[in-house]
Amino acid sequence: HYGGMSQATIRNLDPATGELIEEVPCATGADVQAAVARARAAWPAWRDMESSQRLDLVRAALERMGEQAPELGAVLSREMGKPLERAVGEVRGYVQRLTEELERVAQAIAPEIVPGSEDRVLLTREPHGVVAVITPWNFPVGMPAQMLVPALGAGNTVVFKPSEHVPLTGAYLARLFQEQLPEGVLELLQGEGAVGAALVDADVDMVAFVGSRATGIAIMRSAAGGLKRVVLELGGKDPLIIFADSDLEAAALSATQFSLSNTGQVCCSVERVLVESSVAEKIEELVLKEVANWPFGDPLAKGTCMGPLVSESQRDNVVAHVADAREKGARIAIGGELPEGPGWFYPATVIVDAPEDAKVRQDETFGPVVCLSTFETEEEAIEKANDTVYGLGANVWTSDPERGQRVSAALRAGQVGVNRYLGGAPGTPWVGARQSGMGFLGGIEGHRQFTSPKTVATAPA
């Protein structure tokens, strides 16, 4: 075994029941090396293929994803615990978005003649070579697809390692691409972190990773030895600021929904709700009213709002955050108690006035928790919002347009929503500022992360 890779299989458990779904064999060190070698051997022909032909093959894979959305969504739901309707919606939503995005991939990699010189200057975008794509479990179709499409479209070959929590979803997705692509262009590896570490250490040219900050740091350290390119989309501790002049009902609804959506397991979840003190009681009342609409239940049952957390360890982290807040004097307004029965369920929980040093104010909770605290002034709101190493997203609610612009400009985040949840127009990149990322994904700028610019200047005849 390679680098301590002693685990032979993944025990793939159903998070709603704790029952074993399947034992999935893990890659060995030899498997990692062989997969990378096959991708390396396939790269020249894939790189030299007409870009339009490559993109047509990627488009065909996306079309197959769309056709098999119910089946793929069902696998996703059972492995990860996402409610079935939302799991199928994830597949269909990303298929539509990425099919439209293929035109931007084409624009991103198109050669161009650069004016302003007597010479003929050609600027091209060259693929890096073999890209390691290592992806998380919380959006186990959307996150991989968002990296596979531009990486492959640009002419790279890929070795793909899905999260150990969703191996069957990863295998299903890989097969849909492999059925359309030449042999070796997309290789699949299964395993836990040791397999990912071995892949980063292997003969790859770039690592594209979505996951935790701690793993991102480890990848960056490992990639430094070979000066491998990296794109790291990491975690967040996103604030949502509510000023007293806001539409309080809409602000409270947004704060609750985006704290609890996907059982809180979203990198850009609302993790801290900062409320102007004069309206704190009203916001708490509105939040508690909305929380009542978020019961947990069987992810395969129709109409379920929240499924279980993905694993026992993930639930343990949420439990620890709530216990720490309680011990440090916070008030648990609702929830906060482990339910009886099988599976890794946890109720929607509202924590009020946790102190600054509480884990729930500092570390990524990644669970169904609404964390409410107060501020007095605009300056204090900005200071508290920025009091984190993270910088993924932020949200501001106010009826004063000038304040909205002023505060959003002061927030250190990659994307900010003003009187709405954060987001961007089609074609904008998804950016993790500060320690929420390195490089970025999406849009023409993001797609070009999977290439390197090359200039060829030819003197006039």
N, C-alpha and C positions, 0 to 999 in steps of 0.2 A: 504493500500500500504506500501511497505518496503523501508525505507531509502529515502524517497522523490520520490519514483517511481510513480508519478502521471499521467504520460503520458499513455493513453490507447492504442494508435495506433502509428505506424510509417506511416507518409505520404510519401509513396515511389514514388518519382518524376523522370520522364524521364529527364536526364540532357541535352538532345539535344533539348527538346521542353518546358520543365518546366511543362508538363502535368502530372496529377496524373496517375500512373500505377495501384496502389492498396493500400488500407489501410490495414496494417498488424498489427494484435493484438500484443501488448507487453506483456511480462511475468509480472506477479505480484510477490510480495515477496513469496507468497504461492507456485506459480509455480516454482520459483527457488529452494525452499527447497524440493519440491516434486521431481523435476528432479534429484537433487543430491541424494536424498534418493533412488530413483530407480536405479541410477548408482551404489550406494553403495551396494544395495542388489544384483545386478547382478555381482558384482566384484569377489566373491570367485569362482564361477563356471568358469568364463572367465579366471581368473588367473590360475586355475588348469587344464584347457584344454591344450592338447599337443600343443606346440608352432607351430609345422608344420601345425596343423589344424587351429589355429588362423590365421596364415599367408595365408593359402589357402583362408579363408573367406575374408580377406583384399584384396587379389589378385582378387577375384571374383568381389568385389566392384569396383576395378580399371578397370577391363575389361568392366563392365557396363558403367563406365564413358567414356571409349573410344568409345563404341558403340553409346552412346548418345551425343557425342561431338558437333554435329551440333545444337541439341536442347538446350543443356546446354550453349553453346557458345552464342546462340541467346538471352537467358535470361540475361546472363552476359553483353552482348553488350548493350542491352536496358537499364538495370539498372545503369550501371557504365559509359557508353559512350565509352568504348574501341571499336575501329573499329572491325567489325564482323569477318573479316578474322583472325585478331590477337587474338580475343577472342576464336574462335574455335581452333586456334593454341596453345593458352595457355592450354586448356583442353588436347589436344592430346600430347603436349610436356611433361606436368607433368605426364600424364598416363604412357608414355614410360619411363620417368626418374625414377618414383617411383616404377614401376614394376621391373625394373632392381635393384633398391635400396633394394627391399625386401630381396635379398640374404645377403646384408650387415646388415639388421635388424636381420636376423637369426644368423649371425656371432657375432653381438654385444651382443646378449642375451644368446649365447650358454654357458653352464657350462664348466669349465675346471679344470683339476687336476693340481695343482701348485707343481712343483718339488722342491727339495732342503731341504726336511725334512723327518725324519723317519716316521712322522705321514702322514696319507692320508689327504691332504688338498684340499677341494673342494671349488672352487670359483664360485658362481652363481650370476646372475643379477636379482634382485627381482623388480617387478613393484611397484610403489608408492601406487597405489590405484585408487582414482578418480582424474582425471586430468581435470581442466578447460582449454579449448582451446578457446581463444578470438582472433579474426582475423580481418585484415583490408580489405578495399574495393578495393585496387589498383590491386591486383592479387587475386580475390575473390574465385577462384578455387584452384590455385597453392599453396597459403600460407596455407589455412586450410589443404589441402591434405598432405602437407609436414610435418605437425605436427600430423594429425590423424593417418597416416600410422605407424610411429614408436611408438606412444603412445599406440595404440591398439595392434600392433604386439607384444609389450613387455608384454602385459597382463594387462594394465590399462583399466578401463572404462573411458568414456569421456562425459563431458557436454560441448557442443559446442555453443558458441555465435558468430555468424557472425556479421560484421559491420551492423549498421542500414541503411547504404546506399545501401546494397545489400542483403536484406532479402530473396528475392525469389531465388537468386543464392545459398545462404546458405541453404535454405530449400531443394532445388533440390539436392544439394550435400549430405546433411544429409540423404535424402531418399534413395539415391543410396547405401549408406553404411548400413542404417537400414534394407534394404531389404535382406541383406546377413548376418547380425549379430544377435545374440540372443537378445531378448527383454531387454532393459535397458542398453545395452553395449554402445550405443551412444544416448545421449539425446540432443535435440535442444531447445535453448532458443532464443527468439527474443527481441530486445530492444536497447535502447541507452546506454549511459555510466552508468546510474544508475543501469541497469540490470547487466552489467558487474561488477560493484562494489559489488552488492549483491552476485554475484556468487563467487567472490574472498573471500568475508567474510564468505561464507557458508562452509559446512563441506567437503571441498576438500583437497587433499593432495599436489597438485602441480598446478601451474598456468603456462601455456605456452601462451605467448602473442607476437604478432607482431603488431607494431603500433608506436605511437609517444613517444618521450622521456618523455614528461610530464605525459602521462598516465602510462608509465613504472615506473616512480618514485612513483606515487600514488599506483600502484599495489604492489611494493616492500614494501612500508610503511605499507599497509594493511596486506600483507602476513607475516610480521615480527611477529605479535602477536601469530600466531600459528606455527612459524618457517616452513612455507610451502615452498616447493621447488619452484623455479622460473626459467623459461627460458624466457628472454626478448630480442626480436630482434627489435631494435628501429631505429630511423632515422639517417640521415647523412648529411654532408655538404661537399660532396666529391670533392677534387681537381683533376684537370687534368693539369699536367705541360708540357709545350712545350718548349724545348730548341731549339736554333737557328739551330743546326745541324740535326734536325729531318727531316723526310719525311713530309714536311709541309702540302701537300695535304691530306695525310692519317691522320695526327694528327688533322687537322681542320675538316675533315669528322667525325672522332670519337667524337671530342668535341661537334659537332652539333647534331649528331644522338643521343648521349646518354645524352644530355641536353633535347631533345625534345621527345624522345620515351615515349609512354604511356602518352602523353601530359605533360611530365616532372614529372609524379606522380609515381616515383620509389624511394625507400629508398636509392638506390645506384646510383641515377642520378648524372651526372656531374653537380655540383652546382657552381663550381668556376673554370674558365679556366685561368691559370697563364702562361703568355707568355713572353719569353725573349724579352726585349724591341726592340732589333734590327730587329725582324721579326714581330712586333706587327701589323704593317699596312698590311703586306701580309696575316697574319692569319685572320684579320678582313675581308679583301676582300674575302678570301676563305670561311669563315663562312657565310657571307652574300649571296654568290653564292649558298651555300648548303641550307640555310634557305628558299630560293625560292622554294625548292622542298618539303616543309612541310606546305602546306595549311591545314586549318581545314575544316571539312565538316561532313555531316551526317554519323554517325558511321555505319549505316546499308547499306550505299551505297558502291558498289564495288570500291576498290582502294583508299579509304580514308586513309590518313596518320595519321591525328590527329583528335580525337573526341573532345567533350567538356570536361571541368573539371567536376569532379564528382558532385559538388554542388555549390550553390551560395556562401556559406561561403568560400569554397576553392578558388573560383575565386576572392572573395574579398581580400583574403590574398595575392594573386599574384598582384592584382591591388595596394594594399598598399605597397608592396615591390618595385614595379616599380616607384610609386609616390615618395616614400622616396628617392630612388636613384636619381631621377630627381631633387628633391628639394636640394639634397646635392651636386649637381654639375656634376653628371654623364651624359654622352651623350647617348641618345636612338638612336641607329643607324638604327633600323627598328622595327616596331610594337609598342607596348606600348599603344595602344588605344583600348577602348572597341568597339567591333563590334556591329552593329545594328541587331535587330532580336531576336527571342526567343532562349532559351537555354543558357548554361553557357560556351560559346566558348570564347577563347582568342587567339590572333595571336601569332605565333612564334616571340619572341622579343629578340633583342640583346642589351645588356647594356655594355657600354665601360667606363672604369676608374671610377667605383663607389668607393668612399672612404672606408677605412677600417671599419668605424663605420656605414656604410649603412646596413640596414636589409638584403639586398640581399647578403652581404658578411658574415653575422653572423648567420642568422636564416634560417631554412629550408624553401625554397620557394615552392617547390613541384608544379612547373608549367612550362610552355614552355618558359623558359628564358635561354639564353646563356649569361653568365656574364664574360666579358673579362677584365683582368687587367694585369699589367706588373711587371717584376722583372729584376734585373741586374745581379745577381750572383747566383751560385748554392746554396750557404748558405741562401741567401734571399728567394729563391724558397722553400726550405725545411721549413724555418721558417714560411713563409706565409701559406704553405700547412697545417702545424701542428697547426696553430693559430685558434683552434676551440675546443669545448668540445667533438665533435664527433670523431669517428674513425672507420667508416664502411669500406669505400673503398678509393682507390686513383689510379691515372694513371700517367705514366711517358712516355714521348716521347723523344728519343735521339738516335743518330746513334752510340754513344760511349757505348759499352757494360759494361765497368767498371763503367761509370757514372750511367748507368741504375741500376746496382746492388747496387751501393753506395747510390743512392738516395732512392731506394725502401726500403733498409734496414733502412734508417733514418725516413721514414714516419710511423706515428703511426696510422695504419689501419689494419683491419682484412684481407683484400685481396687487392693486388696491381697488376695492369696490366702494363707491360713494352712493349711499341710499340704495344699495343692492349688494348682493354677494359678489365677491371678486370674480373676475373673468376677463376675457379679452375677445376682440373681434377675430373672425377667421383670419389666419395668417400671422397673428402675433405670436411671439415666442413665449414659452412658459419658463420663467426664470426664478431660480432660487438665489436671492441675494445673500451676502455674508456667508454664514456656515450652513445655509440651506441648499448650497449647490456650488458646482464648478462647471462652467459651460451651461448650455441650456438646450431645450428641445422645442420643436415646432416652428412653423413659419419658415420663410426662406433662410433667415439667419440661423435658425436652429438646424435645418437640414444640412447647411454647409458645415456644421461641426463634424460631419462624417466624411469630409473631404479636406484636402489641402490645396490652396491656390498655387498655380504654376504659371509663370509668365515666360513666353517665348518671343523674343524680339528679333525680327529679320530685317537686315539692311535692304534698302531699295536696290533693285537690279541696276 
